[in-house]
Amino acid sequence: MAREQRRRRAAQLGGPSSSGAAALADSFREDVIAGLSRPLKVLPPKYFYDARGSRLFERICRLKEYYPTRSELALTRAHRGAIARFAGRGCALIEYGSGESRKSRLLIEALRPALYVPVDISAAALAAAAAKLRRRFPWLELRPVHGDFSRPLKIPVAEGSGRRVVYFPGSTIGNLTPEEAQAFLRMSRSQVGSTGAMLIGVDLKKDTGVLHAAYNDAQGVTAAFNLNLLARINRELGGDFDLRGFRHYAFYNAPLGRIEMHLVAVARQAVRIGRLRFEFAAGDSIHTENSYKYSLEEFRALAQRAGFRAERTWLDRQERFALHGLAAT
């Protein structure tokens, strides 16, 4: 009885059931083993966001060098009336990668949605955000979903709950390759249906010095965020990474239009995860994240191929960041 009550309480707070948590844990192990077994090692960035990773990312969002969050918040405040008119008041608002839902609060105030469905891979971040939102908006129907939004999910949106609008802020779309981004947009188009819409944040191409500073902050918070992925592997998968044996490295790859983040081995070493052994030479890299930057025209064309029409675009004052209002075609 007590276990069932805990399970129900976890579901109310956005936490996973035991079967859902086990599935995510299995995926984590499989993806880590597969990524480290490749000639050019790679780890998916979605696994940054355990409880500590989520806290570190919130610190990143407040750094003076990291402009995307500040820029997006400013333009959302400045244009929330127009954004609300585009999305439609009383809509069903679905947010992928909701985190602590800072930007969502502005939209919730403006839209007064009939339903808000935050989706996040971090159960801890989701539960904390849901608790805050319930206190701030007691009238809001809230249905948190703990899961990986990069894979098909069952979203609890009933018929008659209003126009479906997917909200995907923070330029997270840049973590996907253009091909993956198009597939993700197509999946979102299927979620919202023929009358739905999407509000999506996109980081724009700009001076490389600004980009370099944003991903190599002076306080080293981004480096700690990157290295925390290895700490998570140690903790959850029984790995023995020595975090002092790797350093954070981020740079702008101009031909591909993306920031790349890596963890680079500083000396020859071997790492074990369970019974498996992975060799690293000095200078070997684990590629942990991409962050693609788009021009307005590039992203509008990408959305068009996925079944969306770019109906509105809002820019911050320095034109570093764009919020696109996409309507299903």
Steps between C-alpha positions, in 0.01 A plus 500: 500500500775746596689422178189569290444829684861601429458407135183711471666790677798476265267506201323810638833677538624395160721220629536173314340170580749228584462350152554839333810570708639156419448557129687832514783337696528222242510756218771693682721192529441393141570846358816546708643160404414553133645853496827410670545197272513717187835596342408865560340486843172680563246538781145635450451842663159408640684314778648823635178555691510299819420699816847657526523558125167681504618726783824575315309583184281745690823667619622514139179676401580778748861558388581834339668323205200275429267730308229257366287480817524872569422585138202264481354619830527863386329442167229286661424779748503762225271307263288279726177667386575423135621151592174437686297616201694265275474194726145566616376544854363188664725270295654171613865593553756218473857587593791272412805527726317718750776511766405750769235656270620861540397612153183292516368713787491804270304304240263349755417850629438626145325193355310368803512155337227247562778247562877507548705185434869541595724219372850449636759223524600610853244378753647726770480817289150410384370438852651823635358706212155340530485580872588866436248531219221353712567760768516786252211394274252305714240522222730330243436141392850352507598158366878446526657228287837351595663371184735542208336736251746394228297180477125460437303570818137469595396854588191522727301752299131415464276610215329830571782640715579775248741557215818303556816709514846352552740734679869421448711792632867537574646410158503129594413429138865588431614184683360299209655464157292669229370157396407414859347845546278452198386161631433652843295782348304246298429303821384823668277570200332162557451587870322830434291391201384697199378803699788510748806716535851511642699769680869423467815682608790501252848638555620705205834511321716782637851613590713198595650684798155527659440131439837395639448696822153354550633141503830570680391715794759651732355331811530152347134412554463362147812289554350360822172432317686310228712298745195416710398260224800284587415526871150378419640199312716419804208530738225329303690253280792405723760682289843606625565819301759724665351842433845658539607301192267692267456866413212695351552622143246702298545676166298629204517279194428763234460267195230303687351805671514353850666523839656166597562394860752228578669335796866448410731249670808675640706178516486135395253312718249217518148520640279215615123489503403172659694231314568720197828687446545811285844628399588868457820645356605851595290740293218254434161666516149412611261715296223596743294769329433699186319830497404595145443866417259600223423802288131595488470372146670167579266424787183604316592265216564218749159555662328508162640158411362364828142619443506842670464851359708770670217744572667732752858569610602704803861618550682640801645851471847381406357247252690214659198280564169426331167365622309353206124460492434200275154405377420151377450480123 
